[in-house]
Amino acid sequence: MRYVLLLLLAGLMSACTTPRPAEPLTVHYRASTWQDLPGWPGDQLAASWEAWLQSCTRLTQRASWQDACAETATLAPADDAAIRAFFERRFEPWRIETSDGKDSGLVTGYYEALLTGSLAPKPGSVPLHAVPDDLLTLDVGSLYPDLKGARLRGRLDGRTVRPYWSRAEIAQGQGPGPDKVIIWADDPVDAFFLEVQGSGRVQLEDGSLVRLGYADQNGHPYKSIGRWLADQGEMSPDKASMQNIRAWAQANPQRLRELLDANPSYVFFRILPQATGGPIGALNVPLTDGASIAVDPKYTPLGTPVWLATTHPDGPALTRLMHAQDTGGAIRGPIRADFYWGFGKEAGAIAGRMRQSGRMWILWPKGQPLPVPPPVKK
């Protein structure tokens, strides 16, 4: 009997000391007023209005947005007062926060890069590939509703579907063949950052420009090479800017391949028309300098106006009406934004230094049900 009691006591003690599984981190949209938005209505309303007009070319296909976009067409041209009145009349601000009380996250910057390259390989050049014929895209949401929107990439190996080739394997000659080379970039670091940015222009030897945009990805998760450098003790995380990563690569050419291969993700491109305006984002509209952001669409649906409160890399406050028109492999989480600065070296210099804290409010059409975000994966 004493032995049984000891066993029961041990079981009770074990039950008391066994930690309960952590509650999943959830996302909330906290009702706010326009006065809660720091700096509202901010500056650059004209650019923001242009971005909103672009978004409406896609949002008119969604019932929740049709009335707002229909009114938009009656307001052109609109001055700052009319733009402010329109958004305050049609929308309500909701602050994004998580169940642990967090209401701020990371804001980075990106831009449309300018590279040099050629149509034939040269010493030191690297290929930029179109989507390979053997890349499979598996839409598993139709079979597993919990995975709606999730897409897996892979390749056939006999009758088995395996992960597609990693960056290191592609660099070694696996995957896309010579017929899938669009262009040869002169600098491998420039080519890598073109993948990170998602779009850019390549200047050929005759001075002509080829515009490239994101077409697909090999399915491997994005891994930050800045984080890899920090883990290697090469630089602190707060110093892992694009400029400092370039400087490290120039000083350590013998480790360049190791650095780049730390990110197994690989982006495939397509040639875009040489149109005016910004590159085409995930919403399938041209991006607007200083008014478009890339977001995680699980928490900020594409097309949504967003009030962003952050700081400029040079210090001053940056509070602006932005529009969720793009996504990115590194843009994950509910309070996460990538600020589009525009085209060229000046935009790239700012974007490369941007790693700020920021808060986000979605502006949602009045009277329409809010999106239901999934739990946050820790």
C-alpha positions in Angstrom: 0.0 0.0 0.0 2.8 2.4 0.9 4.4 1.6 -2.5 1.2 2.5 -4.3 0.9 5.7 -2.4 4.5 6.6 -3.3 3.7 6.0 -7.0 0.6 8.1 -6.8 2.5 10.9 -5.1 5.3 10.7 -7.7 2.7 10.9 -10.4 1.1 14.0 -8.9 4.4 15.7 -8.4 5.3 14.9 -12.0 2.0 16.4 -13.2 2.6 19.5 -11.1 6.1 20.0 -12.4 5.4 19.2 -16.1 5.2 22.5 -17.9 2.0 23.2 -19.8 2.4 23.7 -23.5 2.8 27.4 -24.3 -0.3 29.1 -25.6 -0.1 30.0 -29.3 0.8 33.6 -30.0 -2.2 35.2 -31.7 -2.6 38.5 -33.6 -5.2 41.1 -32.7 -6.4 44.2 -34.6 -6.9 46.8 -31.9 -9.5 49.5 -32.7 -7.9 52.9 -32.9 -8.9 56.5 -33.7 -7.3 58.7 -36.3 -5.8 60.7 -33.4 -4.0 57.6 -32.3 -2.0 57.5 -35.5 1.4 59.3 -34.9 1.7 62.2 -37.3 -1.5 61.6 -39.2 -2.0 62.4 -42.1 1.8 62.8 -42.5 3.5 63.8 -45.7 3.7 62.4 -49.3 -0.1 62.1 -49.6 0.1 62.7 -53.3 2.5 59.7 -53.8 0.3 57.6 -51.4 -2.8 58.5 -53.5 -1.0 57.3 -56.7 -0.2 54.0 -54.9 -3.9 53.7 -53.8 -5.1 54.2 -57.3 -2.8 51.3 -58.4 -4.2 49.1 -55.6 -7.8 49.8 -56.7 -7.2 48.3 -60.1 -7.0 45.0 -58.2 -9.2 45.6 -55.1 -12.3 46.3 -57.2 -12.5 42.5 -57.7 -13.1 42.1 -53.9 -16.6 42.9 -52.6 -15.3 44.6 -49.4 -13.4 47.2 -51.3 -15.6 48.0 -54.3 -17.5 51.0 -52.8 -14.3 52.7 -51.6 -12.6 52.2 -55.0 -15.7 53.4 -56.8 -15.7 56.6 -54.8 -11.9 57.0 -55.5 -12.7 57.3 -59.3 -14.9 60.4 -58.6 -12.1 62.2 -56.6 -9.4 62.5 -59.2 -7.5 64.8 -59.1 -7.5 65.0 -55.3 -5.6 67.4 -53.1 -4.3 66.6 -49.6 -7.4 67.7 -47.8 -9.6 65.6 -50.1 -7.3 62.6 -49.7 -7.4 62.9 -45.9 -11.2 63.3 -45.8 -11.6 60.3 -48.1 -9.6 57.9 -45.9 -11.2 59.2 -42.7 -14.7 58.8 -44.2 -14.2 55.3 -45.7 -11.8 53.5 -43.4 -11.1 52.7 -39.7 -7.6 52.3 -38.3 -6.7 49.1 -36.5 -3.4 48.7 -34.7 -1.7 45.3 -35.2 -0.5 43.7 -32.0 0.1 40.2 -30.6 -1.4 38.5 -27.6 1.8 39.0 -25.6 1.3 42.8 -25.8 3.8 43.5 -28.6 2.9 46.2 -31.0 6.2 47.0 -32.7 8.3 45.0 -35.2 11.0 45.3 -37.8 10.9 47.7 -40.7 13.6 47.2 -43.4 14.0 48.8 -46.8 14.3 47.6 -50.4 14.8 49.1 -53.8 15.0 48.3 -57.5 18.6 47.5 -58.1 20.8 48.5 -61.0 23.4 45.8 -62.1 25.8 45.4 -65.0 25.9 42.2 -67.0 26.0 40.6 -70.4 24.3 38.0 -72.6 27.4 35.8 -72.5 29.5 34.6 -69.6 32.6 36.4 -68.5 35.2 35.6 -65.8 33.6 36.0 -62.5 30.0 36.5 -63.8 27.0 34.4 -62.5 23.8 33.4 -64.3 20.4 34.7 -63.5 17.9 32.0 -64.3 14.3 31.8 -65.6 12.0 29.2 -63.9 13.3 25.7 -64.7 11.0 23.2 -66.4 11.5 20.6 -63.7 10.3 22.9 -60.8 7.0 21.5 -59.4 4.6 23.6 -57.5 2.3 21.6 -55.1 -0.9 23.4 -54.0 -1.6 21.4 -50.8 -4.5 23.7 -49.6 -7.1 21.8 -51.7 -6.4 18.6 -49.7 -5.5 20.2 -46.3 -7.6 23.3 -45.6 -5.4 24.2 -42.6 -2.6 24.8 -45.2 -4.7 27.0 -47.4 -2.4 29.2 -49.4 0.7 27.1 -48.7 2.6 26.0 -51.8 5.5 23.5 -51.8 8.2 23.4 -54.5 10.0 20.3 -55.5 11.2 18.1 -58.3 10.6 14.5 -59.5 13.2 11.9 -58.7 11.8 8.8 -60.4 8.4 8.6 -58.8 9.4 10.5 -55.6 8.9 14.2 -55.1 12.0 15.7 -53.5 12.9 19.2 -52.5 14.2 21.3 -55.3 17.9 22.0 -55.6 19.3 24.4 -53.0 21.4 27.5 -53.9 24.6 25.5 -53.3 23.5 22.7 -55.6 22.4 25.1 -58.3 25.8 26.8 -58.1 27.3 23.4 -58.7 25.3 22.9 -61.9 22.2 21.1 -60.7 18.7 22.2 -61.7 18.1 24.8 -64.5 20.1 24.2 -67.7 21.9 26.6 -69.9 18.7 27.4 -71.8 17.3 28.9 -68.7 20.0 31.6 -68.3 18.4 35.0 -68.9 21.5 37.1 -68.4 25.0 36.9 -66.8 25.5 39.4 -63.9 29.0 40.8 -63.5 29.0 40.6 -59.7 27.8 37.6 -57.6 27.0 39.8 -54.6 24.9 42.2 -56.8 23.1 39.1 -58.2 22.4 37.8 -54.7 21.0 41.2 -53.5 18.9 41.3 -56.7 17.2 38.1 -55.4 16.6 39.7 -52.0 15.1 42.8 -53.6 13.0 40.8 -56.1 13.4 43.0 -59.1 16.0 45.2 -60.8 17.5 46.4 -64.1 20.7 45.0 -65.7 22.7 47.3 -67.9 24.3 45.5 -70.8 27.6 46.3 -72.5 25.9 48.3 -75.2 24.1 50.5 -72.7 20.7 48.9 -73.0 18.7 47.9 -70.0 16.9 44.6 -69.2 14.3 44.8 -66.5 13.9 41.6 -64.4 11.2 40.7 -61.9 10.5 37.8 -59.5 9.1 34.7 -61.2 9.4 31.9 -58.6 11.6 30.4 -55.9 13.1 27.0 -55.2 11.1 26.4 -52.1 13.9 26.5 -49.6 13.4 28.8 -46.6 15.1 32.2 -46.7 18.1 32.4 -44.4 19.7 35.8 -43.6 23.4 35.9 -44.6 23.7 38.9 -42.1 22.6 36.5 -39.4 25.1 33.9 -40.6 27.9 36.5 -40.4 26.8 37.3 -36.8 26.7 33.7 -35.9 30.3 33.3 -37.3 31.4 36.2 -35.1 32.3 38.3 -38.2 30.0 41.3 -37.2 27.3 42.1 -34.7 23.6 41.8 -35.9 23.1 45.5 -35.7 26.0 46.1 -38.2 24.7 43.6 -40.8 23.7 46.2 -43.3 23.9 45.6 -47.1 26.9 47.9 -47.2 28.8 46.1 -44.5 28.0 42.7 -46.0 29.4 43.9 -49.3 32.5 45.2 -47.6 33.0 41.8 -45.8 32.6 39.9 -49.1 35.2 42.1 -50.8 37.6 41.5 -47.9 37.0 37.8 -47.8 36.7 36.6 -51.4 37.8 33.1 -50.5 34.7 32.7 -48.3 32.2 34.3 -50.7 30.6 31.0 -51.8 30.3 29.9 -48.2 28.5 33.2 -47.4 26.1 33.0 -50.2 25.3 29.3 -49.8 24.3 30.0 -46.2 21.0 31.1 -47.7 19.6 27.9 -49.5 16.7 30.0 -51.1 17.2 30.8 -54.8 15.0 33.1 -56.9 14.1 32.7 -60.5 13.4 35.7 -62.7 11.4 36.8 -65.7 12.0 39.7 -68.2 9.6 42.6 -67.7 8.5 45.2 -70.2 10.5 48.4 -70.1 7.6 50.4 -68.8 7.8 53.6 -66.7 7.1 53.4 -63.0 8.3 51.0 -60.4 8.6 47.2 -60.7 5.6 45.0 -60.4 4.9 43.8 -56.9 3.0 40.8 -55.6 -0.3 42.6 -56.0 0.5 42.8 -59.7 0.7 46.6 -59.8 3.7 48.9 -60.2 5.3 49.9 -56.9 5.4 53.6 -55.9 8.5 55.1 -54.5 8.1 55.8 -50.8 4.5 54.7 -50.7 4.6 50.9 -51.2 5.6 48.3 -48.7 6.1 44.5 -48.7 4.3 42.7 -45.9 3.3 39.2 -44.7 -0.1 38.8 -46.4 -1.3 36.4 -43.7 -1.6 39.4 -41.4 -1.8 42.4 -43.7 -3.8 41.5 -46.9 -2.3 42.7 -50.1 -3.9 46.0 -51.2 -4.5 47.2 -47.7 -3.6 50.8 -46.8 -1.2 50.8 -43.8 -0.3 53.6 -41.5 3.4 53.1 -40.7 5.1 54.8 -37.8 8.9 54.2 -37.9 12.1 56.2 -38.2 14.3 57.1 -41.2 17.7 55.4 -41.2 19.2 58.9 -40.6 17.2 59.4 -37.5 14.0 61.5 -38.0 10.5 60.1 -37.5 9.0 58.5 -40.6 5.2 58.4 -40.4 3.4 57.8 -43.7 0.4 56.3 -45.4 1.7 53.2 -47.2 0.1 50.5 -49.3 0.7 46.7 -48.9 1.6 45.8 -52.5 4.4 43.3 -52.3 5.7 40.3 -50.3 9.2 38.9 -49.8 10.9 35.7 -48.5 12.3 37.5 -45.5 9.1 39.4 -44.7 7.5 37.2 -42.1 5.3 38.0 -39.1 2.4 40.3 -38.2 4.3 43.5 -37.5 6.8 43.4 -40.4 7.3 45.8 -43.3 9.8 46.3 -46.1 9.8 50.0 -47.3 10.2 50.5 -51.0 12.6 53.4 -51.7 12.7 53.4 -55.5 15.3 52.7 -58.2 19.1 53.1 -58.3 22.1 53.6 -56.0 20.7 56.4 -53.9 17.6 54.4 -53.0 19.8 51.4 -52.4 22.1 53.3 -50.0 19.0 54.2 -47.9 17.4 50.8 -48.1 20.6 49.0 -47.2 20.8 50.9 -43.9 17.2 50.6 -42.9 16.6 48.3 -40.0 14.2 50.2 -37.8 11.5 49.5 -35.2 8.0 50.4 -36.3 4.3 50.1 -35.6 1.6 49.4 -38.1 -2.1 50.1 -38.4 -4.2 48.6 -41.1 -6.9 50.9 -42.6 -9.9 48.7 -43.1 -13.2 49.6 -44.9 -15.9 50.6 -42.5 -18.5 48.0 -41.8 -16.5 45.2 -43.4 -15.4 42.1 -41.4 -11.8 42.2 -40.4 -9.4 39.5 -41.7 -8.8 36.4 -39.4 -5.1 36.0 -39.1 -3.5 32.7 -38.2 -1.4 32.1 -35.0 2.2 33.3 -35.1 4.7 30.5 -35.4 7.5 30.9 -32.8 
